[in-house]
Amino acid sequence: MFKRNIDVVLFFIILIIVFLCLNVQYSVIQNKEQYSDFLETVISFSSLTTAFLFFSVTLIPLLNDRAKLFEKLDTEKKLIENIMLNTEMFLLLSIYTLVLYCFKLYDIEIDNIYFVIWYSIICASIFKLIRTFYFLTINIAKTIK
């Protein structure tokens, strides 16, 4: 699984290096109300995405038995693996954001590296979600032609 998804791992590492080189600041923290809203938005988005991805993992095997399209695609295992990895990434994002939110509640000082990792997780998760959607769309388009 790791070898097939090395692109996401490399993308994540490159994002961390780029964000550190650019010295990405967490300027949102200057306004605590805006920072809270941002954290809550990320938690809501990643939790909703995790729920939809878990739903799709349970739905695809059921569709495979009934739909001719999934029989022709023959990519069920690869697709489910992509969706599961993406689900784990968004679950990690939710947990990490909750930890940052708890730090904010208790007024614990947060270093810049935590925000760089957080931004990188957000970008890598969205990148993997787009790649999974693209993979599914391309395979369906090839099957329809």
ZIHU-V665162 format. One record per residue. N is the residue number from 1. RES is the residue in three letters. D_FIRST is the distance of its C-alpha to the first C-alpha in whole Angstrom. Layout:
n->N res->RES d_first->D_FIRST
n->N res->RES d_first->D_FIRST
This chain:
n->1 res->MET d_first->0
n->2 res->PHE d_first->4
n->3 res->LYS d_first->6
n->4 res->ARG d_first->5
n->5 res->ASN d_first->6
n->6 res->ILE d_first->9
n->7 res->ASP d_first->12
n->8 res->VAL d_first->12
n->9 res->VAL d_first->11
n->10 res->LEU d_first->14
n->11 res->PHE d_first->16
n->12 res->PHE d_first->16
n->13 res->ILE d_first->18
n->14 res->ILE d_first->20
n->15 res->LEU d_first->21
n->16 res->ILE d_first->22
n->17 res->ILE d_first->24
n->18 res->VAL d_first->26
n->19 res->PHE d_first->27
n->20 res->LEU d_first->28
n->21 res->CYS d_first->30
n->22 res->LEU d_first->31
n->23 res->ASN d_first->32
n->24 res->VAL d_first->31
n->25 res->GLN d_first->34
n->26 res->TYR d_first->33
n->27 res->SER d_first->37
n->28 res->VAL d_first->36
n->29 res->ILE d_first->37
n->30 res->GLN d_first->40
n->31 res->ASN d_first->41
n->32 res->LYS d_first->40
n->33 res->GLU d_first->40
n->34 res->GLN d_first->38
n->35 res->TYR d_first->36
n->36 res->SER d_first->36
n->37 res->ASP d_first->35
n->38 res->PHE d_first->32
n->39 res->LEU d_first->31
n->40 res->GLU d_first->31
n->41 res->THR d_first->30
n->42 res->VAL d_first->27
n->43 res->ILE d_first->27
n->44 res->SER d_first->28
n->45 res->PHE d_first->26
n->46 res->SER d_first->22
n->47 res->SER d_first->24
n->48 res->LEU d_first->25
n->49 res->THR d_first->21
n->50 res->THR d_first->19
n->51 res->ALA d_first->22
n->52 res->PHE d_first->22
n->53 res->LEU d_first->18
n->54 res->PHE d_first->18
n->55 res->PHE d_first->21
n->56 res->SER d_first->19
n->57 res->VAL d_first->16
n->58 res->THR d_first->19
n->59 res->LEU d_first->21
n->60 res->ILE d_first->19
n->61 res->PRO d_first->19
n->62 res->LEU d_first->23
n->63 res->LEU d_first->24
n->64 res->ASN d_first->22
n->65 res->ASP d_first->25
n->66 res->ARG d_first->27
n->67 res->ALA d_first->27
n->68 res->LYS d_first->27
n->69 res->LEU d_first->25
n->70 res->PHE d_first->22
n->71 res->GLU d_first->23
n->72 res->LYS d_first->23
n->73 res->LEU d_first->20
n->74 res->ASP d_first->18
n->75 res->THR d_first->15
n->76 res->GLU d_first->15
n->77 res->LYS d_first->11
n->78 res->LYS d_first->10
n->79 res->LEU d_first->12
n->80 res->ILE d_first->12
n->81 res->GLU d_first->8
n->82 res->ASN d_first->9
n->83 res->ILE d_first->12
n->84 res->MET d_first->11
n->85 res->LEU d_first->9
n->86 res->ASN d_first->12
n->87 res->THR d_first->14
n->88 res->GLU d_first->13
n->89 res->MET d_first->14
n->90 res->PHE d_first->17
n->91 res->LEU d_first->18
n->92 res->LEU d_first->18
n->93 res->LEU d_first->20
n->94 res->SER d_first->22
n->95 res->ILE d_first->23
n->96 res->TYR d_first->23
n->97 res->THR d_first->26
n->98 res->LEU d_first->27
n->99 res->VAL d_first->28
n->100 res->LEU d_first->29
n->101 res->TYR d_first->31
n->102 res->CYS d_first->33
n->103 res->PHE d_first->33
n->104 res->LYS d_first->35
n->105 res->LEU d_first->37
n->106 res->TYR d_first->38
n->107 res->ASP d_first->39
n->108 res->ILE d_first->37
n->109 res->GLU d_first->37
n->110 res->ILE d_first->33
n->111 res->ASP d_first->32
n->112 res->ASN d_first->31
n->113 res->ILE d_first->28
n->114 res->TYR d_first->27
n->115 res->PHE d_first->27
n->116 res->VAL d_first->26
n->117 res->ILE d_first->22
n->118 res->TRP d_first->23
n->119 res->TYR d_first->24
n->120 res->SER d_first->21
n->121 res->ILE d_first->19
n->122 res->ILE d_first->21
n->123 res->CYS d_first->20
n->124 res->ALA d_first->17
n->125 res->SER d_first->16
n->126 res->ILE d_first->19
n->127 res->PHE d_first->17
n->128 res->LYS d_first->14
n->129 res->LEU d_first->16
n->130 res->ILE d_first->18
n->131 res->ARG d_first->15
n->132 res->THR d_first->14
n->133 res->PHE d_first->18
n->134 res->TYR d_first->19
n->135 res->PHE d_first->16
n->136 res->LEU d_first->18
n->137 res->THR d_first->21
n->138 res->ILE d_first->21
n->139 res->ASN d_first->20
n->140 res->ILE d_first->23
n->141 res->ALA d_first->25
n->142 res->LYS d_first->24
n->143 res->THR d_first->25
n->144 res->ILE d_first->28
n->145 res->LYS d_first->30
